[in-house]
């Protein structure tokens, strides 16, 4: 059944393919474009549609399968943005990117159902929800559109998530929540090949929690074999391990995680630095 908006059946085949690493190949890349003034990595911020399109086209040309467009910072301690403001930030960029490259795959990074709907109507292919589809209205949008969806785990909210996060068994609790949400979506009629799961590194987890999650990627596949996305690029986890406190100094550490992802079979990496990741993964894919 076709959705009343969002991608058509032919487009959904492209989305499903874009959520899986090629057979015998390496991770696909999702380039980050933040239409925000306060995202944690300043170099990812864009202030105009033209700038965002220029960056997006360069990312696609460098090897990105996806572009992820966000209009609200979800860094630790971030304040919420008004829905209308978030829509005004992301929709013009999505429309311009869709016009500039009709075949390119576009994700909207949002936890608001109204923003997701507006983005899908503007040409987005996937909803990347850091709140893990907590809002029933977001589930309705995803089911109606039959779009791609990334379900991410977050304990708490961006404003409070890093205030002493606690788990009895981090991998078990996070994977159980994600798999239950994904399975409920499938039971409601959503194609399982349009779903990716993200353990949510840095979202309500301390360093040990983050490391534990990255050590157990198999826990998030389920018997259904859901696609797996990691978003670790330049995060505080990298700073804690390397001692590099400024996100601009964390590229090398981030590439280390990408190498692990290559060997662990991760499908998709959400990254700030597409060209450098593409080089790393191409070399690993060729010589390893």
N, C-alpha and C positions, 0 to 999 in steps of 0.2 A: 504494500500500500504506500502510495506517495504521500509525503508530508504536504501540508497546505502551504508551506514556505520552506526555505532551506534547500539543501542540495537535492537534485533529481537522482534517479537510480543510476544513471551513467556516472554522475559525479561521485556517488557513494562508493562506486568501485575504485575510483582514484583515491578516495579517502582511506578506504580499507587497506589498499596497497601501501599508502603513505604512512600507515601506522605500524608497519612490519619491516624489519630489516630484510633486505633481499636474501634469498636462499644462498648460503655460502658467502654472504657479504658481511658488511659491518653496520654499525648503528646509523640510522637516519638522523638528521639534524633539524632542530627547530630553532630558528633565530629569534632573539628577543628584541622587540621594539617597544619602548615605553613612552607613551604619550603623557608623561607625568613630569612634574618639576622636582620630585622628591624620591624617586626610586634609588635604591642603595648604591647602585653602580652608575655614577654620573654619566659615563660615556654612552650608556644605553638610552638616555633621555633624548627625546626629540621635541621640538617646539613648533614645527610647522608641518603641514601635510607634504609639501614638496620635499622637505628634508627626510621625512619618514619614507616616502616613496623611493628616493635616491638610495637610502640605506637598505631598504627592503629588496630592491632590484639587485643591489650588489651582493646581498646575502644569498638570494636565489642563484645568482651567477656563480657564487663561490661554492655552491653545493648544498645549500639548505633545501630540504624538502618542504618545510613549513616556515611560515612567519607567524609569531605569536604577538598580537597587538594588545597592550594593556593600558587602561586609562585610570587605574587606581593603584597606588603603591600598596603592597602587602608586606613590606619589610616589618620586622619587629617594632612595635610601638607606633605604627602608622595610624593616622586618623582616617576615618571613612570619608569618601568623596560623595557628593550629592549625585543621585542617579542621572539627572539631566546633564550634569557636568561630565560625568563619565561617558555618556552617550556622545556628547559633543566632541569629546577627545578622540574616540575610536572610530566612529562611523565614517567621518570624512576620509580617514586614512584607509579604511577597508575598501570603500568605494573607489578611491583613486588607485589602490593596488590592484583591485579586481579589473579595472579598466586597463591598467598598464600591462598586466599579464593575466589574461583570462584563465589560463590553465593552472596558475600557481595556487598552492594550498595555503589557506589562511585560517588561523585560530584566533579566537578572542579570549583573552585572559580576564575573566570576570566571575563574581559570585552573585551577581544580580540578574534575575530573570528578565527584567525589562531591557537591560543592556544586551543580554544574550539574544533576545528576540530581534532587537534593532540591528545588531551586528549580523545575524543570519540573513535578515532581509536585505542587508547591504552587500551580501556576498560572502560572508564567512562560512567556512566549512565545518568548523569544530568549536565546541565550547570547552575551555580549559578552566574548570571550576576548582579553585583552591579550597573551597569549603566542603568539597566532596558531595555535592547535591543534597545538602542539608535542607534547602528550601524546596518544599513540594512544588512550588510554582516553577522552579528551574527544571525539575523532573518533567513537568508537563510540557515545557518548551522543547526539551530534548526529544521527548517521545513524539510530539507533534511534528517537529522538523525532520525527524529521522536523520539527524546530523551526527558527525563524529563527536565524541565526548571524552575528555580526560578527567577522571575522578581522582582527586588528590586528597590525601589525609592531612588534616590539621587539627591539633588539639587546642581548643579555645578559639580566640580571634586574634587577628594581627596585633591588636593593642595589648593583649595579655598573654599570648601564647608562649613567650619565653620566660614567664614568671614561674620558675620551679616546675617544669613539666615532669610528670611522674607516670610510670608504667610498671605493672607487675611483670609483664613479658612484652616488650615493645614490638617485636616482630609479629608475635601471635595477635596482639590486640589491633595493630595497624592493618595487618593482612586480613583479619577477620572482618573488620569494618568495611574495608574496600571491597572485598569479595561479596559480602552480603549486599552492598549497595549495587554492585554490578549485576549480580544475579537477579535482584529484584527488577532491575531495568530490563534485563533479557526476558524475564517472566512476563513483563508488561508489553513485550513485543518489539523491543529494540534489538537490532542485529548485534551479535556479540563481536563481530569483526570490526565494528565501529567504536569499540570501547578500549581505552587505554587506562592503566592504573599507575598512579604515582605515589610512592610512599611518603612524600612530603618532607624531604630533608630540610631541616631548619624551621619547620612549622610546628612548634610545640614539641621540640626535641632538643636534648643537650647533645654534646659531642659523642658520648658513648652510645646514645640512642641512634644517632645518625650512622655511626660506623656499623652498628649491629644490623641496621636495615640494609645497608649496602652489601653486607656479607651474606645476605640471604635472599637474593633476587628470586629464587625458585618459589618462595612462599607466596608470591603475588601473582602467579600465573593461574592457579586453580586448575581443575581438570579441564576447564574450557580453553585454557591456553590464551588468556587475555594478553594483549600487548602491554609492554612495560616501558614506562618513561621515567628517566631520572632528571631532576633539575637541581644540579649542584653548583652550577657555574658561579665562581667568584664569591661564594657564600662564606659566612663566618666560620663554618666548619673548616674550610681551607685555611683561613687565617689562624685558627686555633692550632692546627697541625704544623703549619710552616712558620708561624710567628709574624706573618705579614698582615698587619692590621688594616691597611688601606686596600679596598677591593681592587684598585687598579694594579696592585702588585701580585694578584693571585692567579694569573693566567697559567703559569707553569704547574701549580698545584691542581688547578682545575683539569688540565690536560692529563694529569696522573689518574684522576677519577675516570676520565674518558677511556684511558687505556684499560682500566679494570672493566668498564662497561663493555668494551669490545670483546674481551675474553669471557665475560659472563653472559653474553647473548642478549644484552639489553637492546630493545628495539629502537628507542628514540632518546636523544639527548637534547634538552632545552639549554641553549648556550648563548652567550653574548658574542663570542668570537668564532664565527662560522669558518672563516678561511683557515685559521690555525687548527681547528678541530678537523677540518676536512683533510688537511695535510697529514696530521697524525694518524687518522683512521685509514687513509689511503696507504700509508707506509705499512701499518700493521696488517692490513688486509692483503698486502702484496707479499710481505716477507715472513710473516708469522705463521 
